[in-house]
Amino acid sequence: MDIVRLTFRDITATCDWTTHDEVECLPVELIGWLVHNDGKTVKVATAYSDNGFSSVHAVPCGCVVSTEILAYDSMPKLAYPSDS
């Protein structure tokens, strides 16, 4: 399972009389496990437990600026302290 840095342009909206030249897409960097990429949507999870992945961010591929593989994680079984 690849751990990636996903850089994307996030959608921005205003609810006031801000002019269009004052509104820009926000650059965002996300680091986590690449759990899905079907060419339409990239999904990166930022939390993992024995129950699986959580905190999944879904980003449209058209918003992605870059994807950098940081590491490969073989997802070892989590170890919990014993109750003594």
C-alpha beads as a LAMMPS data file, in Angstrom:
LAMMPS data file: protein, C-alpha beads

84 atoms
83 bonds

1 atom types
1 bond types

-500.0 500.0 xlo xhi
-500.0 500.0 ylo yhi
-500.0 500.0 zlo zhi

Masses

1 110.0

Atoms # bond

1 1 1 0.000 0.000 0.000
2 1 1 1.585 3.281 -1.099
3 1 1 1.856 6.233 1.259
4 1 1 1.542 9.341 -0.883
5 1 1 1.602 13.117 -0.847
6 1 1 -1.367 14.223 -2.931
7 1 1 -1.326 17.873 -3.997
8 1 1 -4.624 19.206 -5.309
9 1 1 -6.593 22.399 -5.888
10 1 1 -9.569 22.555 -3.550
11 1 1 -12.920 24.068 -4.414
12 1 1 -13.631 27.455 -2.835
13 1 1 -16.917 29.324 -2.527
14 1 1 -18.044 32.594 -1.000
15 1 1 -21.403 33.669 0.347
16 1 1 -20.923 37.409 0.174
17 1 1 -20.314 40.046 -2.483
18 1 1 -16.683 39.065 -3.078
19 1 1 -15.679 39.717 -6.664
20 1 1 -14.560 36.807 -8.831
21 1 1 -10.952 38.056 -9.010
22 1 1 -10.681 37.699 -5.206
23 1 1 -11.681 34.015 -5.169
24 1 1 -9.092 31.339 -5.937
25 1 1 -8.872 27.582 -5.512
26 1 1 -6.839 26.672 -2.448
27 1 1 -3.705 24.526 -2.841
28 1 1 -3.857 21.536 -0.467
29 1 1 -1.381 18.768 0.379
30 1 1 -2.658 15.516 1.823
31 1 1 -0.478 12.672 3.137
32 1 1 -1.844 9.169 3.663
33 1 1 -2.470 5.725 2.185
34 1 1 -3.553 5.634 -1.450
35 1 1 -6.608 3.375 -1.170
36 1 1 -8.235 3.998 -4.570
37 1 1 -7.547 5.539 -7.978
38 1 1 -9.872 4.732 -10.884
39 1 1 -8.899 7.629 -13.143
40 1 1 -11.917 9.663 -12.010
41 1 1 -11.380 9.837 -8.249
42 1 1 -8.314 9.475 -6.030
43 1 1 -8.953 8.387 -2.432
44 1 1 -6.413 8.834 0.366
45 1 1 -6.998 7.582 3.914
46 1 1 -5.282 9.247 6.859
47 1 1 -6.146 6.715 9.580
48 1 1 -5.903 2.915 9.870
49 1 1 -6.913 0.356 12.493
50 1 1 -7.769 -3.345 12.639
51 1 1 -11.198 -2.277 11.315
52 1 1 -9.600 -0.907 8.136
53 1 1 -9.084 2.575 6.753
54 1 1 -10.820 5.717 7.992
55 1 1 -10.739 9.462 7.362
56 1 1 -10.872 8.937 3.594
57 1 1 -10.537 12.002 1.357
58 1 1 -12.013 11.662 -2.173
59 1 1 -10.509 14.067 -4.716
60 1 1 -11.615 14.365 -8.363
61 1 1 -8.656 13.577 -10.644
62 1 1 -9.199 16.876 -12.456
63 1 1 -8.224 18.704 -9.249
64 1 1 -4.993 16.728 -8.694
65 1 1 -1.785 18.668 -9.331
66 1 1 0.652 15.881 -8.378
67 1 1 0.990 12.568 -6.571
68 1 1 4.299 11.672 -4.941
69 1 1 4.924 8.193 -3.520
70 1 1 6.641 8.646 -0.154
71 1 1 6.829 5.015 0.993
72 1 1 5.325 1.563 0.691
73 1 1 3.588 0.183 3.782
74 1 1 2.871 -3.534 3.980
75 1 1 0.209 -2.777 6.623
76 1 1 1.429 -4.941 9.519
77 1 1 -1.139 -6.101 12.068
78 1 1 -1.591 -3.548 14.810
79 1 1 -0.371 -4.609 18.224
80 1 1 -2.250 -3.593 21.340
81 1 1 -0.799 -3.671 24.853
82 1 1 -1.987 -6.668 26.827
83 1 1 -4.427 -6.146 29.672
84 1 1 -2.554 -7.457 32.704

Bonds

1 1 1 2
2 1 2 3
3 1 3 4
4 1 4 5
5 1 5 6
6 1 6 7
7 1 7 8
8 1 8 9
9 1 9 10
10 1 10 11
11 1 11 12
12 1 12 13
13 1 13 14
14 1 14 15
15 1 15 16
16 1 16 17
17 1 17 18
18 1 18 19
19 1 19 20
20 1 20 21
21 1 21 22
22 1 22 23
23 1 23 24
24 1 24 25
25 1 25 26
26 1 26 27
27 1 27 28
28 1 28 29
29 1 29 30
30 1 30 31
31 1 31 32
32 1 32 33
33 1 33 34
34 1 34 35
35 1 35 36
36 1 36 37
37 1 37 38
38 1 38 39
39 1 39 40
40 1 40 41
41 1 41 42
42 1 42 43
43 1 43 44
44 1 44 45
45 1 45 46
46 1 46 47
47 1 47 48
48 1 48 49
49 1 49 50
50 1 50 51
51 1 51 52
52 1 52 53
53 1 53 54
54 1 54 55
55 1 55 56
56 1 56 57
57 1 57 58
58 1 58 59
59 1 59 60
60 1 60 61
61 1 61 62
62 1 62 63
63 1 63 64
64 1 64 65
65 1 65 66
66 1 66 67
67 1 67 68
68 1 68 69
69 1 69 70
70 1 70 71
71 1 71 72
72 1 72 73
73 1 73 74
74 1 74 75
75 1 75 76
76 1 76 77
77 1 77 78
78 1 78 79
79 1 79 80
80 1 80 81
81 1 81 82
82 1 82 83
83 1 83 84
